[in-house]
């Protein structure tokens, strides 16, 4: 099994022996022309490095999104800074559901951190990869105790404030004027 033909529209891979006479893709009915077949074929023994990517791709613009097909893009996310980069679809030679591959001689840099893409193979983003960063961002926005910086706090209820005011009168002002109490150090803020 030497060469393969890849449909640029749907990413389906066909063995060269079976698909050499195809004029259209049997999956999506996109036409194959001679220039496409030569650029889409690749040797099966070619080294594909999916273990050390510089970016993950997560979205490919559909063909009917733009009137001008040259605007079509593949959306990739940098491993280092997680910046979402849009790269022109025409910069890729091989596009399938598992990974995309840049054409030879194309140099891409992340627009967020400026890091150059050294591995031309960009695999699909794994499920759950983005959620880790989202959790870190959410953690930064949680209310914290100003004394010990713990997030184990609870809101002082209006019932508790009213009971304190009735029991201690004017001496409950320090408790009644606060909103939260820390469960670790006991401070009120």
DRENFI-768786 format. One record per residue (C-alpha): residue number from 0; residue in one letter; x, y, z. Coordinates in nm, 2 decimals. Example, Ala and Ser with C-alpha at 12.3 -4.5 7.8 and 13.67 -1.06 7.14 Angstrom:
node resi 0	resn A	X 1.23	Y -0.45	Z 0.78
node resi 1	resn S	X 1.37	Y -0.11	Z 0.71
# end
This chain:
node resi 0	resn X	X 0.00	Y 0.00	Z 0.00
node resi 1	resn X	X 0.22	Y 0.28	Z -0.12
node resi 2	resn X	X 0.03	Y 0.60	Z -0.21
node resi 3	resn X	X -0.30	Y 0.73	Z -0.10
node resi 4	resn X	X -0.54	Y 1.00	Z -0.23
node resi 5	resn X	X -0.70	Y 1.24	Z 0.01
node resi 6	resn X	X -1.02	Y 1.43	Z -0.06
node resi 7	resn X	X -0.95	Y 1.79	Z 0.03
node resi 8	resn X	X -1.32	Y 1.86	Z 0.10
node resi 9	resn X	X -1.41	Y 1.58	Z 0.35
node resi 10	resn X	X -1.06	Y 1.45	Z 0.44
node resi 11	resn X	X -1.14	Y 1.09	Z 0.34
node resi 12	resn X	X -0.83	Y 0.88	Z 0.25
node resi 13	resn X	X -0.85	Y 0.64	Z -0.04
node resi 14	resn X	X -0.59	Y 0.38	Z -0.15
node resi 15	resn X	X -0.43	Y 0.49	Z -0.48
node resi 16	resn X	X -0.50	Y 0.16	Z -0.66
node resi 17	resn X	X -0.88	Y 0.19	Z -0.60
node resi 18	resn X	X -0.92	Y 0.57	Z -0.64
node resi 19	resn X	X -0.69	Y 0.64	Z -0.93
node resi 20	resn X	X -0.98	Y 0.64	Z -1.17
node resi 21	resn X	X -1.22	Y 0.85	Z -0.96
node resi 22	resn X	X -1.32	Y 1.19	Z -1.10
node resi 23	resn X	X -1.53	Y 1.28	Z -0.79
node resi 24	resn X	X -1.51	Y 1.18	Z -0.43
node resi 25	resn X	X -1.77	Y 0.90	Z -0.35
node resi 26	resn X	X -1.82	Y 1.04	Z 0.00
node resi 27	resn X	X -1.89	Y 1.41	Z -0.06
node resi 28	resn X	X -1.90	Y 1.44	Z -0.45
node resi 29	resn X	X -1.62	Y 1.69	Z -0.46
node resi 30	resn X	X -1.43	Y 1.68	Z -0.79
node resi 31	resn X	X -1.07	Y 1.54	Z -0.81
node resi 32	resn X	X -0.85	Y 1.72	Z -1.06
node resi 33	resn X	X -0.50	Y 1.61	Z -1.16
node resi 34	resn X	X -0.33	Y 1.89	Z -0.96
node resi 35	resn X	X -0.51	Y 1.79	Z -0.65
node resi 36	resn X	X -0.42	Y 1.42	Z -0.67
node resi 37	resn X	X -0.05	Y 1.49	Z -0.70
node resi 38	resn X	X -0.04	Y 1.72	Z -0.40
node resi 39	resn X	X -0.28	Y 1.51	Z -0.19
node resi 40	resn X	X -0.09	Y 1.18	Z -0.24
node resi 41	resn X	X 0.17	Y 1.09	Z 0.02
node resi 42	resn X	X 0.38	Y 0.79	Z 0.10
node resi 43	resn X	X 0.25	Y 0.58	Z 0.39
node resi 44	resn X	X 0.60	Y 0.54	Z 0.53
node resi 45	resn X	X 0.62	Y 0.92	Z 0.58
node resi 46	resn X	X 0.69	Y 1.01	Z 0.94
node resi 47	resn X	X 0.38	Y 1.17	Z 1.11
node resi 48	resn X	X 0.47	Y 1.31	Z 1.46
node resi 49	resn X	X 0.15	Y 1.34	Z 1.66
node resi 50	resn X	X 0.32	Y 1.32	Z 2.00
node resi 51	resn X	X 0.51	Y 1.65	Z 2.00
node resi 52	resn X	X 0.27	Y 1.91	Z 1.84
node resi 53	resn X	X 0.32	Y 2.29	Z 1.86
node resi 54	resn X	X -0.05	Y 2.35	Z 1.80
node resi 55	resn X	X -0.38	Y 2.17	Z 1.80
node resi 56	resn X	X -0.65	Y 2.24	Z 1.54
node resi 57	resn X	X -1.01	Y 2.25	Z 1.66
node resi 58	resn X	X -1.21	Y 2.39	Z 1.38
node resi 59	resn X	X -1.21	Y 2.41	Z 1.00
node resi 60	resn X	X -1.43	Y 2.66	Z 0.82
node resi 61	resn X	X -1.69	Y 2.51	Z 0.59
node resi 62	resn X	X -1.67	Y 2.55	Z 0.22
node resi 63	resn X	X -1.98	Y 2.76	Z 0.20
node resi 64	resn X	X -1.88	Y 3.00	Z 0.48
node resi 65	resn X	X -1.72	Y 3.25	Z 0.24
node resi 66	resn X	X -1.79	Y 3.34	Z -0.12
node resi 67	resn X	X -1.42	Y 3.38	Z -0.18
node resi 68	resn X	X -1.26	Y 3.03	Z -0.10
node resi 69	resn X	X -0.92	Y 3.19	Z -0.03
node resi 70	resn X	X -1.06	Y 3.33	Z 0.30
node resi 71	resn X	X -1.13	Y 2.98	Z 0.44
node resi 72	resn X	X -0.93	Y 2.90	Z 0.75
node resi 73	resn X	X -0.83	Y 2.63	Z 0.99
node resi 74	resn X	X -0.84	Y 2.74	Z 1.36
node resi 75	resn X	X -0.55	Y 2.62	Z 1.57
node resi 76	resn X	X -0.46	Y 2.67	Z 1.93
node resi 77	resn X	X -0.10	Y 2.72	Z 2.05
node resi 78	resn X	X 0.02	Y 2.46	Z 2.31
node resi 79	resn X	X 0.23	Y 2.72	Z 2.49
node resi 80	resn X	X 0.00	Y 3.02	Z 2.53
node resi 81	resn X	X -0.33	Y 2.87	Z 2.41
node resi 82	resn X	X -0.39	Y 3.16	Z 2.17
node resi 83	resn X	X -0.64	Y 3.08	Z 1.90
node resi 84	resn X	X -0.47	Y 3.13	Z 1.56
node resi 85	resn X	X -0.64	Y 3.13	Z 1.22
node resi 86	resn X	X -0.43	Y 2.98	Z 0.94
node resi 87	resn X	X -0.53	Y 2.99	Z 0.58
node resi 88	resn X	X -0.67	Y 2.66	Z 0.45
node resi 89	resn X	X -0.45	Y 2.69	Z 0.14
node resi 90	resn X	X -0.13	Y 2.65	Z 0.36
node resi 91	resn X	X -0.22	Y 2.28	Z 0.43
node resi 92	resn X	X -0.14	Y 1.99	Z 0.20
node resi 93	resn X	X -0.32	Y 1.71	Z 0.40
node resi 94	resn X	X -0.64	Y 1.76	Z 0.59
node resi 95	resn X	X -0.82	Y 1.47	Z 0.76
node resi 96	resn X	X -1.01	Y 1.42	Z 1.09
node resi 97	resn X	X -0.71	Y 1.32	Z 1.29
node resi 98	resn X	X -0.46	Y 1.59	Z 1.19
node resi 99	resn X	X -0.37	Y 1.85	Z 0.93
node resi 100	resn X	X -0.02	Y 1.90	Z 0.77
node resi 101	resn X	X 0.14	Y 2.22	Z 0.65
node resi 102	resn X	X 0.28	Y 2.24	Z 0.30
node resi 103	resn X	X 0.66	Y 2.23	Z 0.27
node resi 104	resn X	X 0.82	Y 2.57	Z 0.30
node resi 105	resn X	X 0.53	Y 2.73	Z 0.49
node resi 106	resn X	X 0.65	Y 2.90	Z 0.81
node resi 107	resn X	X 0.38	Y 2.97	Z 1.08
node resi 108	resn X	X 0.42	Y 3.16	Z 1.41
node resi 109	resn X	X 0.18	Y 3.18	Z 1.70
node resi 110	resn X	X 0.02	Y 3.53	Z 1.70
node resi 111	resn X	X 0.00	Y 3.52	Z 2.08
node resi 112	resn X	X 0.35	Y 3.42	Z 2.19
node resi 113	resn X	X 0.55	Y 3.44	Z 1.86
node resi 114	resn X	X 0.67	Y 3.08	Z 1.88
node resi 115	resn X	X 0.75	Y 2.92	Z 1.54
node resi 116	resn X	X 0.57	Y 2.60	Z 1.45
node resi 117	resn X	X 0.85	Y 2.34	Z 1.40
node resi 118	resn X	X 0.63	Y 2.03	Z 1.36
node resi 119	resn X	X 0.43	Y 2.06	Z 1.03
node resi 120	resn X	X 0.17	Y 1.81	Z 1.16
node resi 121	resn X	X -0.10	Y 1.97	Z 1.37
node resi 122	resn X	X -0.33	Y 1.71	Z 1.54
node resi 123	resn X	X -0.69	Y 1.75	Z 1.64
node resi 124	resn X	X -0.73	Y 1.90	Z 1.99
node resi 125	resn X	X -0.80	Y 1.63	Z 2.25
node resi 126	resn X	X -1.13	Y 1.64	Z 2.44
node resi 127	resn X	X -1.10	Y 1.82	Z 2.77
node resi 128	resn X	X -0.78	Y 2.00	Z 2.68
node resi 129	resn X	X -0.92	Y 2.35	Z 2.70
node resi 130	resn X	X -1.12	Y 2.30	Z 3.03
node resi 131	resn X	X -0.80	Y 2.29	Z 3.24
node resi 132	resn X	X -0.72	Y 2.65	Z 3.16
node resi 133	resn X	X -1.08	Y 2.75	Z 3.21
node resi 134	resn X	X -1.07	Y 2.61	Z 3.56
node resi 135	resn X	X -0.76	Y 2.81	Z 3.63
node resi 136	resn X	X -0.93	Y 3.13	Z 3.52
node resi 137	resn X	X -1.24	Y 3.05	Z 3.72
node resi 138	resn X	X -1.03	Y 2.99	Z 4.03
node resi 139	resn X	X -0.87	Y 3.33	Z 4.00
node resi 140	resn X	X -1.21	Y 3.49	Z 4.00
node resi 141	resn X	X -1.34	Y 3.32	Z 4.32
node resi 142	resn X	X -1.38	Y 3.53	Z 4.63
node resi 143	resn X	X -1.10	Y 3.48	Z 4.88
node resi 144	resn X	X -1.03	Y 3.57	Z 5.24
node resi 145	resn X	X -0.82	Y 3.89	Z 5.25
node resi 146	resn X	X -0.62	Y 3.75	Z 5.55
node resi 147	resn X	X -0.53	Y 3.39	Z 5.46
node resi 148	resn X	X -0.64	Y 3.38	Z 5.09
node resi 149	resn X	X -0.86	Y 3.07	Z 5.15
node resi 150	resn X	X -1.16	Y 3.01	Z 4.92
node resi 151	resn X	X -1.34	Y 2.83	Z 5.21
node resi 152	resn X	X -1.57	Y 3.12	Z 5.30
node resi 153	resn X	X -1.94	Y 3.15	Z 5.36
node resi 154	resn X	X -2.19	Y 3.43	Z 5.35
node resi 155	resn X	X -2.32	Y 3.57	Z 5.68
node resi 156	resn X	X -2.70	Y 3.54	Z 5.66
node resi 157	resn X	X -2.94	Y 3.81	Z 5.74
node resi 158	resn X	X -3.09	Y 3.59	Z 6.01
node resi 159	resn X	X -2.75	Y 3.56	Z 6.18
node resi 160	resn X	X -2.70	Y 3.94	Z 6.16
node resi 161	resn X	X -3.05	Y 4.01	Z 6.30
node resi 162	resn X	X -3.00	Y 3.76	Z 6.59
node resi 163	resn X	X -2.66	Y 3.92	Z 6.67
node resi 164	resn X	X -2.81	Y 4.27	Z 6.66
node resi 165	resn X	X -3.09	Y 4.17	Z 6.90
node resi 166	resn X	X -2.86	Y 3.98	Z 7.13
node resi 167	resn X	X -2.56	Y 4.22	Z 7.15
node resi 168	resn X	X -2.71	Y 4.55	Z 7.03
node resi 169	resn X	X -2.46	Y 4.82	Z 6.94
node resi 170	resn X	X -2.17	Y 4.57	Z 7.00
node resi 171	resn X	X -2.28	Y 4.37	Z 6.70
node resi 172	resn X	X -2.19	Y 4.64	Z 6.45
node resi 173	resn X	X -1.86	Y 4.47	Z 6.36
node resi 174	resn X	X -2.05	Y 4.15	Z 6.27
node resi 175	resn X	X -2.36	Y 4.30	Z 6.11
node resi 176	resn X	X -2.16	Y 4.52	Z 5.87
node resi 177	resn X	X -1.96	Y 4.23	Z 5.72
node resi 178	resn X	X -2.08	Y 4.00	Z 5.44
node resi 179	resn X	X -1.85	Y 3.69	Z 5.45
node resi 180	resn X	X -1.67	Y 3.49	Z 5.72
node resi 181	resn X	X -1.36	Y 3.27	Z 5.65
node resi 182	resn X	X -1.40	Y 2.91	Z 5.76
node resi 183	resn X	X -1.02	Y 2.87	Z 5.80
node resi 184	resn X	X -0.90	Y 3.18	Z 6.00
node resi 185	resn X	X -1.24	Y 3.31	Z 6.12
node resi 186	resn X	X -1.20	Y 3.67	Z 5.99
node resi 187	resn X	X -1.50	Y 3.86	Z 5.88
node resi 188	resn X	X -1.50	Y 4.08	Z 5.57
# end
